[in-house]
């Protein structure tokens, strides 16, 4: 299957690399609107680069080889991954409609842009054959993974999560805060609760979000009331077998922070030190009153949605009809946690 | 009443200034162990400075006037505020016993150092006439204030709080994290829950704490299950009348972060931009299921325990027997929120 990546920034460049490793799809080209260092990386990695028609000259003046206009890229594709900045995806949709191409949008877009908001573990089958799919944002993806895994075994009665957001990504030099804790948003609930319910409408959930001065990862303090009683050991057993969730030892391996977690990923030789798995600190898993689970989890905001974008392609094009089958192919080829 | 301030650092210098403004007590001297800028500030503010006997020469070599050895300061006092670094207070206790002086310790000490752990709104009357009192730490003080106020009107069935700690105080140059979210501690519950229960043993409470790269304030996401149903309006009415709790408008006044809150305190001309009141963002006050309250609150870690230290003096020496009477005198003279 021929995939066009529209937007080669934080998400787009990672999705391109992930698709390149899959056996059943190929990247036929990527797009950029500015001739910056990421455009150079695209060329260096042998992706064909497409740009707005009126900017072809500007790119070539920068010495960057252009394969054509973005419309040409889209028209040659079986499917488009739209990884343009939040809000731009919705404006691009007209083009995808005009050229008759299915498309995957990111969580920064309003949910109305797509037929369905998507998480592989939560509602893969519902996305089969859909034309426009929106992969929910990083924080929502993290919440959906743990909720879906626990729901399957224990049932979930309600969820309360405090989301401590990283203020900016490592490459972002104009965002803050630099010395503050910001109520982001300054009301309750944050949009994450609403977004979880777009995928799992039956889950009562409340979320509170704050931004802090760090670039590495988001951290969630999650409290889940289970339907059935469970022990800490029960929870750990289920998470150990679950796709895309890593259990990390804070005390035993001395990984008590997002900084040590990222250092571990760097030492492992992971590309861009990405951690597409949801990370749960095993030491924090606590049960009170038999059914109230509390835990702390980390979300690598730049990469957690990458496997979901790959799976969304298979769902839309019905290449694979079962969630687990698609996830296994994705994860095996990305070298993620072995769970199959 | 003659008060000795043992330790003139973050807490000690503020307690000294606060006591100086009260009508029923006076600072007879403060102590320092190093001849740094804070020792110079003590002299500039006309506090008599006492130092370890073997360091008198070193201070004088720095051109800092010394009034005597620390033992002399303690022996002349009616009561001692121990504001030395965590753990040092317990070692000082022998001296206070030897010289027959009651003392107030800070929350960094283990609870065993004192006869009682103290918060003015929660258990003032239980501290009357006690010899050794420990004022609980900043985060615990913030939790106790909101719990005590709500308990009085609505009853409190359980508390769950996520504590987002500032990594270091503004003056601390060797502490972190500088780009991480740290599980601090990497297990559940954090000591704050245990410390709340030292003061209010009947409250079921769980706390999770993380440290982030900021210096200004701690922030708590607090979830309280009330015994009685309440509306957001009910909650606001009770908090508006409560001592030492400020309600802040995030949207209306554009104070959506700790940075804007501190800027507001600076603009108000508050000494050292201190905010000894607990700050609650009104916009975040939410009720679900009739009895589950969620809110976000800010704690100025350098100053929130200052009024409590003043009240603890009155409780130990039985100058005032009712909590509200002591708090009114303290707050009126410190220029805090008018609630009386």
Interface residues (C-beta under 8 A of the other chain):
Chain A: X160 X162 X164 X166 X177 X179 X180 X181 X182 X183 X184 X186 X187 X188 X189 X206 X208 X210 X212 X213 X214 X215 X216 X217 X219 X221 X223 X250 X251 X256 X257 X258 X259 X260 X281 X283 X284 X286 X288 X294 X296 X298
Chain B: X160 X162 X164 X166 X177 X179 X180 X181 X182 X183 X184 X186 X187 X188 X189 X206 X208 X210 X212 X213 X214 X215 X216 X217 X219 X221 X223 X250 X251 X256 X257 X258 X259 X260 X281 X283 X284 X286 X288 X294 X296 X298
